[in-house]
């Protein structure tokens, strides 16, 4: 138990020092703090210059709530929960395996460091996106998880910052499920992971932005605003009652597994979910909602 306590303590102090350094020091391109700000500003400027819903205000409904969510979930949540949890779970999992003289490396299929860099990055990106696509489907199909995911679907007007409006439990679920597949693949360079991470954030921001883009032929590969708007539709046919268009970065999986749904131009459809008029409107109440929900 003392070992796990030390892991949690060191995780907190280590991440806190890392975050302070990210904010104070700008001496590397993969700075997550300023990277998020730059990507957000660029996509927001695109929203202002090329709005899909022209009547929508620049400071749309819940703009500041979503902006708070964006920074809380991307930085503070990591400090409070995710880093300590990830490190503790990884150590616990290795301890369990060690009881039968195994380690996570025993299940490693290959090490991406032994592959050409581009191929390793591609495998990492594809595996991670596919696992997250399946996890996203679970969030819609398992009632307990759906209560957490309702926070994200409570968005009533889409904008870039809505991308990171989600309950703190969501990344716990995502990271827990993603841990083993990525561990089986092998090690990754931190800067390579940052490159993929920034790309995913950009696509995610664009998916939620007030932009009427579908990237033409690339729409069958990459998720896009015209596709993702239907994922947030309040009204869907009964045969897709658990949702549609689950793509995180790639739309490819939805087309392959027939969960794609774009019946017509969805620019002005109502967003949300059944009963969302009773859903809490403030941050604290939204975070506590799943705990109060029977």
ROVEX-610966 format. One record per residue (C-alpha): y, x, z; residue number from 0; residue in one letter. Coordinates in Angstrom, 3 decimals, decimal comma, padded with zeros to 6 digits, always signed. Each point is the difference from the previous one (the first is absolute). Example, Ala and Ser with C-alpha at 12.3 -4.5 7.8 and 13.67 -1.06 7.14 Angstrom:
<pts>
Y / X / Z / seq / type
-004,500 / +012,300 / +007,800 / 0 / a
+003,440 / +001,370 / -000,660 / 1 / s
</pts>
This chain:
<pts>
Y / X / Z / seq / type
+000,000 / +000,000 / +000,000 / 0 / x
+002,393 / +002,853 / +000,823 / 1 / x
-000,530 / +001,391 / -003,499 / 2 / x
+001,105 / -003,284 / -001,579 / 3 / x
+002,996 / -000,221 / +002,330 / 4 / x
+001,079 / +003,479 / -001,116 / 5 / x
-000,434 / -000,983 / -003,666 / 6 / x
+002,260 / -003,043 / +000,483 / 7 / x
+002,601 / +002,016 / +001,927 / 8 / x
+000,036 / +002,818 / -002,546 / 9 / x
+000,156 / -002,488 / -002,862 / 10 / x
+003,093 / -001,627 / +001,462 / 11 / x
+001,823 / +003,256 / +000,710 / 12 / x
-001,039 / +001,519 / -003,322 / 13 / x
+001,124 / -002,970 / -002,083 / 14 / x
+003,245 / -000,390 / +001,954 / 15 / x
+000,877 / +003,646 / -000,697 / 16 / x
-001,004 / -000,462 / -003,647 / 17 / x
+002,221 / -003,100 / -000,348 / 18 / x
+002,988 / +001,739 / +001,572 / 19 / x
-000,482 / +002,920 / -002,377 / 20 / x
-000,227 / -002,358 / -003,011 / 21 / x
+003,323 / -001,641 / +000,922 / 22 / x
+001,890 / +003,172 / +000,926 / 23 / x
-001,405 / +002,430 / -002,563 / 24 / x
+000,073 / -000,635 / -003,748 / 25 / x
-001,719 / +003,075 / -001,374 / 26 / x
-003,011 / -001,382 / -001,869 / 27 / x
-000,469 / -002,609 / -002,732 / 28 / x
-002,737 / -001,921 / +001,835 / 29 / x
+002,289 / -001,141 / +002,830 / 30 / x
-001,315 / -003,493 / +000,787 / 31 / x
+003,131 / -001,223 / +001,786 / 32 / x
+002,483 / +000,746 / -002,773 / 33 / x
-002,623 / -000,664 / -002,670 / 34 / x
-000,249 / -003,610 / +001,192 / 35 / x
+003,802 / -000,339 / +000,053 / 36 / x
+000,406 / +001,419 / -003,525 / 37 / x
-002,754 / -002,174 / -001,491 / 38 / x
+001,410 / -003,092 / +001,745 / 39 / x
+003,546 / +000,635 / -001,230 / 40 / x
-001,156 / +000,576 / -003,590 / 41 / x
-002,061 / -003,206 / -000,096 / 42 / x
+002,800 / -001,968 / +001,699 / 43 / x
+002,479 / +001,237 / -002,639 / 44 / x
-002,451 / -001,124 / -002,700 / 45 / x
-000,150 / -003,445 / +001,675 / 46 / x
+003,789 / -000,212 / -000,065 / 47 / x
+000,271 / +001,206 / -003,609 / 48 / x
-002,897 / -002,032 / -001,472 / 49 / x
-000,567 / -003,033 / +002,278 / 50 / x
-002,807 / -002,358 / -001,006 / 51 / x
+001,306 / -002,811 / +002,209 / 52 / x
+003,702 / +000,324 / -000,741 / 53 / x
+001,043 / -002,536 / +002,624 / 54 / x
-001,726 / +001,975 / +002,771 / 55 / x
+002,430 / +001,813 / +002,272 / 56 / x
+000,018 / +003,803 / +000,084 / 57 / x
-000,437 / -000,379 / +003,761 / 58 / x
-002,710 / -002,625 / -000,418 / 59 / x
-001,567 / -002,104 / +002,736 / 60 / x
-001,503 / +002,257 / +002,702 / 61 / x
+001,324 / +003,170 / -001,684 / 62 / x
+000,837 / +001,661 / +003,314 / 63 / x
-003,204 / -001,180 / +001,690 / 64 / x
-002,036 / +001,571 / -002,817 / 65 / x
+002,077 / +003,186 / +000,152 / 66 / x
-000,780 / +000,264 / +003,708 / 67 / x
-003,689 / -000,626 / -000,710 / 68 / x
+000,099 / +002,701 / -002,667 / 69 / x
+001,140 / +002,741 / +002,365 / 70 / x
-001,929 / -001,284 / +003,011 / 71 / x
-003,310 / -000,169 / -001,869 / 72 / x
+000,481 / +003,225 / -001,918 / 73 / x
+001,099 / +002,177 / +002,918 / 74 / x
+000,088 / -001,551 / +003,487 / 75 / x
-003,384 / -001,718 / -000,401 / 76 / x
-001,544 / +003,376 / -000,817 / 77 / x
+001,430 / +001,368 / +003,237 / 78 / x
-001,174 / -002,938 / +002,110 / 79 / x
-003,447 / -000,676 / -001,413 / 80 / x
-001,349 / +001,487 / -003,178 / 81 / x
+000,026 / +003,758 / +000,479 / 82 / x
-001,573 / -000,136 / +003,465 / 83 / x
-002,450 / -002,688 / -001,104 / 84 / x
-001,040 / +001,859 / -003,147 / 85 / x
-000,555 / +003,280 / +001,816 / 86 / x
-001,887 / -001,660 / +002,875 / 87 / x
-002,236 / -002,081 / -002,282 / 88 / x
-000,777 / +003,055 / -002,154 / 89 / x
-001,002 / +002,003 / +003,068 / 90 / x
-002,014 / -002,895 / +001,431 / 91 / x
-001,826 / -000,468 / -003,308 / 92 / x
-000,845 / +003,709 / -000,136 / 93 / x
-001,211 / -000,123 / +003,601 / 94 / x
-002,347 / -002,877 / -000,848 / 95 / x
-001,392 / +001,894 / -002,987 / 96 / x
-000,423 / +003,170 / +002,049 / 97 / x
-002,498 / -001,798 / +002,239 / 98 / x
-002,412 / +000,004 / -002,950 / 99 / x
+001,019 / +003,514 / -001,128 / 100 / x
+002,205 / -001,269 / -002,817 / 101 / x
+003,694 / +000,213 / -000,893 / 102 / x
+002,193 / -001,778 / -002,491 / 103 / x
-000,464 / +002,981 / -002,325 / 104 / x
-003,710 / -000,875 / -000,116 / 105 / x
+000,930 / -003,025 / -002,126 / 106 / x
+002,511 / +001,828 / -002,183 / 107 / x
-000,876 / -000,505 / -003,658 / 108 / x
+002,369 / +002,688 / -001,250 / 109 / x
+003,217 / +001,745 / +000,939 / 110 / x
+002,993 / -000,770 / -002,212 / 111 / x
+001,263 / +003,517 / +000,678 / 112 / x
-002,832 / +001,246 / -002,207 / 113 / x
+001,162 / -002,189 / -002,904 / 114 / x
+002,926 / +000,473 / -002,368 / 115 / x
+003,111 / -001,206 / +001,814 / 116 / x
+000,755 / -002,880 / -002,382 / 117 / x
-003,587 / -001,273 / +000,153 / 118 / x
-000,048 / +000,210 / +003,803 / 119 / x
+003,270 / -001,933 / +000,226 / 120 / x
-001,304 / -002,624 / -002,412 / 121 / x
-003,220 / -000,521 / +002,007 / 122 / x
+001,947 / -000,221 / +003,265 / 123 / x
+002,411 / -002,549 / -001,512 / 124 / x
-002,709 / -002,173 / -001,585 / 125 / x
-002,294 / -000,059 / +003,060 / 126 / x
+002,851 / -000,739 / +002,415 / 127 / x
+001,441 / -002,775 / -002,168 / 128 / x
-003,376 / -001,684 / -000,529 / 129 / x
-000,813 / +000,049 / +003,727 / 130 / x
+003,453 / -001,404 / +000,803 / 131 / x
-000,406 / -002,723 / -002,652 / 132 / x
-003,211 / -001,130 / +001,722 / 133 / x
+001,651 / +000,217 / +003,415 / 134 / x
+002,853 / -002,163 / -001,283 / 135 / x
-002,552 / -002,627 / -001,057 / 136 / x
-001,434 / +000,045 / +003,539 / 137 / x
+003,460 / -000,649 / +001,447 / 138 / x
+000,063 / -003,256 / -001,959 / 139 / x
-003,582 / -001,083 / +000,658 / 140 / x
-000,554 / +000,769 / +003,698 / 141 / x
+002,003 / -002,497 / +002,131 / 142 / x
+000,763 / +002,519 / +002,759 / 143 / x
+001,338 / +002,539 / -002,503 / 144 / x
+001,875 / -002,692 / -001,930 / 145 / x
+002,015 / -000,806 / +003,140 / 146 / x
+001,250 / +003,596 / -000,035 / 147 / x
+000,578 / -000,036 / -003,760 / 148 / x
+002,132 / -003,151 / +000,253 / 149 / x
+002,879 / +002,228 / +001,093 / 150 / x
+000,105 / +001,543 / -003,469 / 151 / x
-000,357 / -003,378 / -001,707 / 152 / x
+002,833 / -001,531 / +002,035 / 153 / x
+002,437 / +001,507 / -002,526 / 154 / x
+001,941 / -002,844 / -001,662 / 155 / x
+002,166 / +002,070 / -002,366 / 156 / x
-001,469 / +003,106 / -001,588 / 157 / x
+001,731 / +003,353 / +000,132 / 158 / x
-001,066 / +003,653 / +000,163 / 159 / x
+000,007 / +000,213 / +003,824 / 160 / x
-002,472 / -002,891 / +000,254 / 161 / x
-002,606 / +002,582 / -001,024 / 162 / x
-000,107 / +001,400 / +003,536 / 163 / x
+000,298 / -003,239 / +001,958 / 164 / x
-003,413 / -000,146 / +001,654 / 165 / x
-001,561 / -000,317 / +003,434 / 166 / x
-000,836 / +003,256 / +001,780 / 167 / x
-003,697 / -000,939 / +000,005 / 168 / x
-000,243 / +000,151 / -003,805 / 169 / x
+000,154 / +003,788 / -000,382 / 170 / x
-002,506 / +000,295 / +002,860 / 171 / x
-002,442 / -002,059 / -002,090 / 172 / x
+000,830 / +001,849 / -003,220 / 173 / x
-000,294 / +003,478 / +001,508 / 174 / x
-003,185 / -000,808 / +001,906 / 175 / x
-001,768 / -001,182 / -003,160 / 176 / x
+001,441 / +002,788 / -002,129 / 177 / x
-000,952 / +002,817 / +002,384 / 178 / x
-003,689 / +000,354 / -000,894 / 179 / x
+000,318 / -000,178 / -003,842 / 180 / x
+002,721 / +002,666 / +000,006 / 181 / x
-001,924 / +002,153 / +002,481 / 182 / x
-003,037 / -000,115 / -002,289 / 183 / x
+002,100 / +001,280 / -002,914 / 184 / x
+001,294 / +002,995 / +001,910 / 185 / x
+003,236 / +001,833 / +000,789 / 186 / x
+003,412 / -000,631 / -001,526 / 187 / x
+003,122 / +002,093 / -000,238 / 188 / x
+002,880 / -001,561 / +001,993 / 189 / x
+002,464 / +000,286 / -002,885 / 190 / x
-002,476 / -001,631 / -002,388 / 191 / x
-000,378 / -002,909 / +002,414 / 192 / x
+003,811 / -000,246 / +000,202 / 193 / x
+000,206 / -000,177 / -003,789 / 194 / x
-002,422 / -002,944 / -000,132 / 195 / x
+001,692 / -001,629 / +002,986 / 196 / x
+003,461 / +000,087 / -001,616 / 197 / x
-001,435 / -001,403 / -003,223 / 198 / x
-001,676 / -002,871 / +001,874 / 199 / x
+003,200 / -000,769 / +001,922 / 200 / x
+001,987 / -000,116 / -003,248 / 201 / x
-002,461 / -002,398 / -001,658 / 202 / x
-000,142 / -002,118 / +003,181 / 203 / x
+003,800 / -000,245 / +000,169 / 204 / x
+000,157 / -000,948 / -003,688 / 205 / x
-002,739 / -002,638 / +000,457 / 206 / x
+002,118 / -001,786 / +002,598 / 207 / x
+003,376 / +000,603 / -001,636 / 208 / x
+002,151 / -002,635 / -001,682 / 209 / x
-000,969 / +001,347 / -003,410 / 210 / x
-001,661 / -001,812 / -002,909 / 211 / x
-002,074 / +002,908 / -001,242 / 212 / x
-003,673 / +000,072 / -000,938 / 213 / x
-000,136 / +003,444 / -001,725 / 214 / x
-001,407 / -001,500 / -003,239 / 215 / x
-003,463 / +001,434 / -000,754 / 216 / x
+000,000 / +001,852 / +003,322 / 217 / x
-000,096 / -003,321 / +001,855 / 218 / x
-003,798 / +000,136 / -000,256 / 219 / x
+000,050 / +003,271 / +001,936 / 220 / x
+002,953 / -000,138 / +002,404 / 221 / x
+001,021 / -002,821 / +002,310 / 222 / x
+003,454 / -001,354 / -000,851 / 223 / x
+002,655 / -002,512 / +001,178 / 224 / x
-001,070 / -002,760 / -002,428 / 225 / x
-003,586 / +000,276 / +001,219 / 226 / x
+000,662 / +000,521 / +003,689 / 227 / x
+002,341 / -002,983 / +000,307 / 228 / x
-003,100 / -002,195 / -000,436 / 229 / x
-001,715 / +001,766 / +002,873 / 230 / x
+002,792 / -001,403 / +002,182 / 231 / x
-000,054 / -003,506 / -001,514 / 232 / x
-000,077 / -002,794 / +002,583 / 233 / x
-001,941 / -002,387 / -002,232 / 234 / x
-003,209 / +001,144 / -001,722 / 235 / x
-002,911 / -001,914 / -001,550 / 236 / x
-002,972 / -000,739 / +002,285 / 237 / x
-002,307 / +002,334 / -001,928 / 238 / x
+002,177 / +002,956 / +001,079 / 239 / x
+000,795 / -001,250 / +003,509 / 240 / x
-000,458 / +003,491 / +001,504 / 241 / x
+002,643 / +001,476 / -002,262 / 242 / x
+000,361 / +001,918 / -003,259 / 243 / x
+001,299 / +003,305 / -001,353 / 244 / x
-001,040 / +002,177 / +002,944 / 245 / x
+000,978 / +003,235 / -001,733 / 246 / x
+001,769 / +002,585 / +002,156 / 247 / x
+001,076 / +002,494 / -002,661 / 248 / x
-002,528 / -000,763 / -002,734 / 249 / x
-000,426 / -003,434 / -001,592 / 250 / x
-003,155 / +001,328 / -001,659 / 251 / x
-002,324 / -001,273 / +002,756 / 252 / x
+001,299 / -003,569 / -000,300 / 253 / x
-000,673 / -000,060 / -003,730 / 254 / x
-003,430 / +001,586 / +000,443 / 255 / x
-001,096 / -002,364 / +002,790 / 256 / x
+001,749 / -003,112 / -001,334 / 257 / x
+002,478 / -000,510 / +002,840 / 258 / x
+002,985 / +000,224 / -002,367 / 259 / x
+002,182 / -003,108 / -000,275 / 260 / x
+003,292 / -000,317 / -001,908 / 261 / x
+000,087 / -003,576 / -001,362 / 262 / x
+003,674 / +000,146 / -001,064 / 263 / x
+003,294 / +001,719 / +000,773 / 264 / x
+000,140 / -000,101 / +003,788 / 265 / x
+003,641 / +000,943 / +000,440 / 266 / x
+000,979 / -003,145 / +001,918 / 267 / x
-003,233 / -000,957 / +001,775 / 268 / x
+000,078 / -000,732 / +003,729 / 269 / x
-001,256 / +002,877 / +002,123 / 270 / x
-001,834 / -000,094 / +003,309 / 271 / x
-003,079 / -001,779 / +001,317 / 272 / x
-000,963 / -003,459 / +001,237 / 273 / x
+001,744 / -000,687 / +003,302 / 274 / x
+002,424 / +002,926 / -000,292 / 275 / x
+002,893 / -002,275 / +001,027 / 276 / x
-001,344 / +000,356 / +003,558 / 277 / x
-000,512 / +003,763 / -000,247 / 278 / x
+002,278 / +002,127 / +002,259 / 279 / x
+003,138 / +001,392 / -001,611 / 280 / x
+000,726 / +003,039 / +002,204 / 281 / x
-001,779 / +003,351 / +000,300 / 282 / x
-001,322 / -000,301 / +003,566 / 283 / x
-001,338 / -003,528 / -000,476 / 284 / x
-001,662 / +000,969 / -003,281 / 285 / x
-001,701 / +002,961 / +001,664 / 286 / x
-001,269 / -002,198 / +002,839 / 287 / x
-001,038 / -002,924 / -002,239 / 288 / x
-003,636 / +001,094 / -000,618 / 289 / x
-000,531 / +000,518 / +003,731 / 290 / x
+001,153 / -003,543 / +000,790 / 291 / x
-001,784 / -001,621 / -002,930 / 292 / x
-003,277 / -001,658 / +001,018 / 293 / x
</pts>
